[in-house]
Amino acid sequence: MAGLVLLFAACSKESEDMVNDAQMEVAVAPVKVHVSGFSVSQEDFPTTRTAQNLADYTGVKAVTLAFYNGSTEVLKHEQVRGALEEGETFGEFECSLPMGSYTLVVIARGQGEGDVFTLTGPTEAAYTSDHSRETFAYTQVVDINSTSAVDISATLNRVVAKLEVHSSDGRAANVTNVRMTFAAGGKAFNPTSGLATANTGFVNTVPISAAVGSTSNSVSYLFLATDEQDIDVTIETLDGDLLEDRSERALQA
């Protein structure tokens, strides 16, 4: 467009006005994206043994949709279950895009208090807070070459691994948390490949909700660097005093 301005700079005032008006009129196409459900290519999690509709699966609390032109973000919108804007349906998106070629990215995920999730491109996404969550992803190249309506159905793929730790003994009164230390894998991933973008491992500490004397179940989610990966995991039970000691040491450091 800068080239057009320079080309017509010496023309008459009337021609200049016509060029400016043309620049302001950008043809767009209406685009609808339906996040229709899940497709799982490897062993299913126990809660999703068959394909499920997004609206029916309560493990997904938020859906983020974005369009990118190369690495440039053109549009992004997030829906949170139970906090939809007026007229919205969970998993249904409507927008308008100008002519061009785009990469569509859809991320559906669980969400807990204090979670921070970032999507910065077709190959970069991450949980930057304490925990990663169950995660599904979809990417597709979308070409807009006319003003005709575009309708897209996005079937999501699970891209995260899950570790469940089941206790064999009842919970002791002073045990409040389980700490799982992963020697590899990570909380950042590539939405296009579904693989981890960092393979340095991380520490995930989760509270135990089971009553004293009851067995418990603690869960961690992580992204693998390959479709199948061997990872050393250290599992520890912690009491409140130990957690406070670690926090104090962190503050002093």
Phi, psi and omega per residue, in radians:
M1 nan -0.594 3.092
A2 -1.068 -0.649 3.098
G3 -1.092 -0.676 3.111
L4 -1.134 -0.725 3.136
V5 -1.058 -0.778 -3.136
L6 -1.171 -0.669 -3.098
L7 -1.108 -0.655 -3.060
F8 -1.766 0.134 -3.074
A9 -1.080 -0.523 -3.090
A10 -1.606 0.034 -3.101
C11 -1.418 3.127 -3.118
S12 -1.200 2.863 3.120
K13 -1.059 -0.653 3.134
E14 -1.103 -0.806 3.125
S15 -1.109 -0.666 3.137
E16 -1.091 -0.722 3.118
D17 -1.118 -0.672 3.125
M18 -1.113 -0.713 3.128
V19 -1.135 -0.762 -3.140
N20 -1.085 -0.704 3.110
D21 -1.111 -0.698 -3.138
A22 -1.122 -0.619 -3.141
Q23 -1.154 -0.578 -3.084
M24 -1.364 -0.375 -3.106
E25 -1.659 1.749 -3.127
V26 -1.893 2.123 3.128
A27 -1.246 2.296 -3.137
V28 -2.216 2.759 3.094
A29 -2.052 2.396 3.054
P30 -1.255 2.363 -3.101
V31 -2.207 2.275 3.046
K32 -2.052 2.346 3.096
V33 -2.147 2.169 3.112
H34 -1.926 2.004 3.068
V35 -1.488 1.778 -2.839
S36 -1.580 -0.483 -3.088
G37 2.917 -2.785 -3.026
F38 -2.126 2.545 3.001
S39 -2.257 2.129 -3.059
V40 -2.022 2.115 -3.026
S41 -1.629 -0.371 3.085
Q42 -1.965 -2.914 -3.051
E43 -1.030 2.309 -3.071
D44 -1.324 2.674 2.921
F45 -1.205 2.644 -3.075
P46 -0.985 -0.548 -3.073
T47 -1.423 -0.139 -3.097
T48 -2.387 1.054 -3.092
R49 -1.307 -0.372 3.067
T50 -2.168 2.834 3.136
A51 -1.035 2.408 -3.104
Q52 -2.224 2.640 3.034
N53 -1.357 2.493 -3.102
L54 -0.988 -0.772 -3.077
A55 -1.116 -0.446 -3.083
D56 -1.583 -0.238 -3.059
Y57 -1.715 1.836 -3.037
T58 -1.311 -0.146 3.074
G59 -1.175 -0.344 3.060
V60 -1.696 2.097 -3.120
K61 -1.847 -0.353 -3.073
A62 -2.557 2.590 3.080
V63 -2.293 2.250 3.080
T64 -1.990 2.240 3.081
L65 -2.047 2.403 3.120
A66 -2.571 2.603 2.989
F67 -2.061 2.364 3.136
Y68 -2.169 2.454 2.959
N69 -1.846 1.718 -2.948
G70 1.178 -2.137 3.094
S71 -1.728 0.034 -3.090
T72 -1.566 2.199 3.101
E73 -1.310 2.160 3.133
V74 -1.704 -0.654 -3.078
L75 -2.726 2.478 3.033
K76 -2.579 2.407 3.100
H77 -2.555 2.441 3.132
E78 -2.100 2.400 3.012
Q79 -1.974 2.383 3.075
V80 -2.054 2.204 -3.118
R81 -1.020 2.291 -3.138
G82 1.508 -0.084 3.129
A83 -2.401 0.750 -3.109
L84 -1.344 2.638 3.028
E85 -1.236 2.780 -3.100
E86 -1.010 2.254 3.117
G87 1.538 -0.094 -3.123
E88 -1.448 2.603 2.978
T89 -2.041 2.300 -3.081
F90 -1.032 2.123 -3.139
G91 1.605 0.009 3.105
E92 -1.990 2.220 -3.100
F93 -2.230 2.485 3.035
E94 -2.316 2.374 3.138
C95 -2.727 -3.139 3.063
S96 -2.262 2.435 -3.136
L97 -2.271 2.438 3.026
P98 -1.271 2.985 3.139
M99 -1.023 2.467 3.117
G100 2.649 -3.116 3.115
S101 -1.983 2.299 -3.023
Y102 -2.317 2.785 2.949
T103 -1.915 2.094 3.072
L104 -1.504 2.315 3.067
V105 -2.215 2.242 3.049
V106 -2.172 2.238 3.077
I107 -2.149 2.153 3.027
A108 -1.973 2.389 -2.985
R109 -2.697 2.818 2.929
G110 -1.311 2.895 -3.130
Q111 -2.672 2.303 3.095
G112 -2.141 3.026 -3.125
E113 -1.068 2.293 3.111
G114 1.450 0.004 -3.134
D115 -1.162 2.473 3.023
V116 -2.231 2.076 3.132
F117 -2.100 2.368 3.121
T118 -2.189 2.398 3.017
L119 -2.161 2.002 -3.052
T120 -2.027 0.010 3.109
G121 2.986 3.035 -3.139
P122 -1.077 -0.302 -3.110
T123 -2.123 0.167 -3.065
E124 -2.429 2.022 3.027
A125 -2.619 2.695 -3.066
A126 -2.828 2.595 2.865
Y127 -1.642 2.018 -3.052
T128 -1.800 0.032 3.062
S129 -1.734 -2.834 -2.967
D130 -1.137 -0.654 -2.955
H131 -2.173 2.523 2.875
S132 -1.641 2.828 -3.016
R133 -2.265 2.993 3.031
E134 -1.004 2.325 -2.968
T135 -2.420 2.360 3.041
F136 -2.148 2.590 -3.090
A137 -2.470 2.724 3.070
Y138 -2.642 2.353 3.027
T139 -2.340 2.620 -3.136
Q140 -2.798 2.482 3.010
V141 -1.405 2.277 -3.130
V142 -2.147 2.085 3.107
D143 -1.778 2.159 3.073
I144 -1.876 1.833 -3.101
N145 -2.113 0.172 3.042
S146 -2.752 3.112 3.126
T147 -1.592 0.137 3.111
S148 -1.185 2.582 -3.130
A149 -1.120 2.501 3.114
V150 -2.054 2.248 -3.121
D151 -2.123 2.125 -3.047
I152 -2.126 2.303 3.019
S153 -1.898 2.069 -3.062
A154 -1.856 1.997 3.050
T155 -1.718 2.056 -2.992
L156 -1.428 2.618 3.043
N157 -1.985 2.364 3.056
R158 -1.226 2.286 -3.057
V159 -2.127 0.217 -3.040
V160 -2.149 2.635 3.039
A161 -1.755 2.760 -3.057
K162 -2.318 2.303 3.034
L163 -2.006 2.167 3.056
E164 -1.933 2.282 3.090
V165 -1.960 1.998 -3.140
H166 -1.789 2.239 3.087
S167 -1.368 2.526 3.074
S168 -1.700 -0.269 3.093
D169 -2.002 2.821 3.079
G170 -1.205 2.644 -3.128
R171 -1.142 2.279 3.038
A172 -1.315 2.674 -3.037
A173 -1.071 -0.582 -3.062
N174 -1.617 0.026 3.129
V175 -1.607 2.129 -3.061
T176 -2.061 -0.367 -3.040
N177 -2.526 2.771 2.979
V178 -2.068 2.267 3.114
R179 -1.912 2.174 3.124
M180 -2.008 2.064 -3.117
T181 -1.881 2.029 -3.109
F182 -1.700 2.246 -3.137
A183 -1.374 -0.229 3.131
A184 -2.644 -3.055 -3.029
G185 1.353 -3.009 -3.131
G186 -3.015 -3.056 3.135
K187 -1.896 0.011 3.074
A188 -1.917 2.560 -3.058
F189 -2.633 2.865 3.082
N190 -1.692 1.955 -3.114
P191 -1.057 -0.480 -3.121
T192 -1.307 -0.770 -3.134
S193 -1.628 -0.409 -3.068
G194 1.403 0.082 -3.075
L195 -1.753 2.746 3.139
A196 -1.118 2.475 3.049
T197 -1.673 -0.164 3.028
A198 -2.332 2.322 -3.054
N199 -2.081 0.612 -3.062
T200 -1.696 -0.041 -3.139
G201 1.417 3.069 3.125
F202 -2.908 3.021 3.138
V203 -2.012 2.268 3.119
N204 -2.162 2.080 3.118
T205 -1.954 2.160 -3.085
V206 -2.150 2.450 3.111
P207 -1.253 2.651 3.085
I208 -1.669 2.103 -3.110
S209 -1.630 -0.215 -3.104
A210 -1.178 2.620 3.113
A211 -1.240 2.746 3.091
V212 -0.999 2.319 -3.121
G213 1.587 -0.219 -3.135
S214 -1.694 2.648 3.043
T215 -1.267 2.730 -3.052
S216 -2.254 2.916 3.133
N217 -2.385 2.064 -3.121
S218 -2.030 2.435 -2.987
V219 -2.191 2.419 2.969
S220 -2.275 2.530 3.021
Y221 -2.004 2.478 3.107
L222 -2.625 2.751 3.095
F223 -1.782 2.355 -3.094
L224 -1.656 2.677 3.129
A225 -1.417 -0.310 3.076
T226 -2.411 2.944 -3.117
D227 -1.014 -0.661 3.039
E228 -2.268 2.391 -3.035
Q229 -2.603 2.358 3.024
D230 -1.538 2.202 -3.099
I231 -2.343 2.290 3.015
D232 -1.321 2.321 -3.139
V233 -2.231 2.255 3.056
T234 -1.811 2.205 -3.092
I235 -2.037 2.214 -3.123
E236 -2.315 2.556 2.959
T237 -1.751 2.453 -3.041
L238 -2.190 2.586 2.977
D239 -1.771 2.986 -3.087
G240 -1.064 -0.648 -3.117
D241 -1.100 -0.715 -3.126
L242 -1.132 -0.699 3.112
L243 -1.110 -0.708 3.115
E244 -1.136 -0.691 3.113
D245 -1.073 -0.761 -3.128
R246 -1.123 -0.690 3.134
S247 -1.138 -0.691 3.130
E248 -1.126 -0.740 3.129
R249 -1.127 -0.656 3.126
A250 -1.137 -0.699 3.120
L251 -1.145 -0.723 3.130
Q252 -1.142 -0.662 3.138
A253 -1.142 nan nan
